[in-house]
């Protein structure tokens, strides 16, 4: 069982993180929009929570868990109002996890996550907090 470390994470400037990011297959996200909520990817369902990343973590998450994958979207989510748990993961860094379905209404924007010619995901500019 994972140990809950914090109920809010602060960015480098000490401000509470207000935006978190989810990478998901475009088709799975489209289904979530039709339902009004996102229950997570198969990995999320298996783990019992939805995995998110901060702006600083998103690039490494894409490289580690989605290398070479196509038809992905990057979902920017307003963290305010979500019961996120910040728990240690990769290298002990704290990652935001949601132990509930994500209401589509919490989403600020969704963008296609494209691959460069070198096969690396090209992330758009991300809001750091």
C-alpha positions in Angstrom: 0.0 0.0 0.0 1.3 3.4 -0.9 1.9 5.9 1.9 0.1 9.3 1.4 2.8 12.0 1.8 0.9 15.2 1.2 -2.5 16.4 0.1 -1.0 19.2 -1.9 2.3 19.6 -3.7 4.1 22.9 -4.1 6.0 23.8 -7.3 9.5 25.3 -7.3 8.3 28.8 -6.4 6.4 27.4 -3.4 2.9 27.8 -4.9 0.4 25.0 -4.6 0.2 23.0 -7.9 -3.1 23.9 -9.7 -2.7 22.0 -12.9 -1.8 18.3 -13.4 -1.5 16.3 -16.6 -2.8 13.0 -17.9 -1.6 11.2 -21.0 -4.2 8.9 -22.5 -5.1 7.2 -25.7 -7.3 9.6 -27.8 -10.1 7.0 -28.2 -10.3 6.3 -24.5 -10.5 10.0 -23.8 -13.3 10.4 -26.4 -15.3 7.7 -24.6 -14.8 9.6 -21.3 -16.1 12.8 -22.8 -19.3 10.9 -23.9 -19.8 9.5 -20.4 -18.8 12.8 -18.6 -16.1 11.2 -16.5 -12.8 9.3 -17.0 -12.2 6.1 -15.0 -8.7 5.8 -16.2 -6.6 3.8 -18.5 -6.2 0.0 -18.0 -3.0 0.7 -16.0 -4.9 3.2 -13.8 -7.8 0.7 -13.3 -5.3 -2.0 -12.3 -3.5 0.3 -9.8 -6.7 1.6 -8.3 -6.1 5.3 -9.1 -5.6 7.6 -12.0 -1.9 8.5 -12.5 -1.1 12.2 -13.2 2.1 14.2 -13.7 3.1 17.7 -13.0 4.4 19.9 -15.8 7.9 19.0 -14.7 7.2 15.3 -14.8 5.1 15.0 -18.0 8.0 14.7 -20.4 9.6 11.9 -18.5 6.3 10.2 -18.1 5.7 10.3 -21.9 9.2 8.9 -22.5 9.0 6.1 -19.9 5.4 4.9 -20.3 4.4 5.9 -23.8 7.6 5.7 -25.9 6.7 5.5 -29.6 2.9 5.4 -28.9 0.6 7.3 -31.3 -2.9 8.6 -31.0 -2.4 10.1 -27.5 -3.7 13.2 -25.9 -2.3 15.4 -23.2 -5.1 16.4 -20.8 -4.5 19.5 -18.6 -6.6 19.1 -15.4 -7.5 21.7 -12.8 -6.2 20.2 -9.6 -8.4 22.5 -7.4 -11.4 20.6 -6.1 -9.9 17.2 -6.8 -8.9 14.9 -3.9 -5.4 14.3 -5.2 -2.9 12.3 -3.1 0.7 13.1 -3.7 2.6 9.8 -3.3 6.2 8.7 -4.0 6.9 7.0 -7.3 9.7 7.2 -9.8 12.9 7.9 -7.9 11.0 8.9 -4.8 9.4 12.0 -6.5 5.9 12.8 -5.5 3.2 12.2 -8.2 -0.5 13.2 -8.0 -2.9 10.3 -7.9 -6.7 10.4 -8.0 -8.6 7.6 -6.3 -11.9 8.4 -8.0 -13.1 9.0 -11.5 -12.1 12.3 -13.1 -15.0 14.6 -14.0 -14.6 15.9 -17.5 -15.6 19.3 -16.2 -12.3 19.5 -14.4 -10.4 19.5 -17.7 -8.9 22.8 -18.9 -7.7 21.6 -22.3 -6.8 18.6 -24.3 -4.1 18.5 -27.0 -2.8 15.9 -29.4 0.5 14.5 -28.3 2.5 14.2 -31.5 5.7 12.3 -32.2 8.7 14.0 -33.7 10.6 12.4 -36.6 13.0 11.0 -34.0 10.1 9.3 -32.3 10.0 11.6 -29.2 6.7 13.1 -28.0 6.4 16.8 -28.6 4.7 18.3 -25.5 3.1 21.7 -25.9 4.0 24.5 -23.4 2.8 23.3 -20.0 1.6 25.5 -17.1 4.1 24.8 -14.3 1.7 25.3 -11.4 
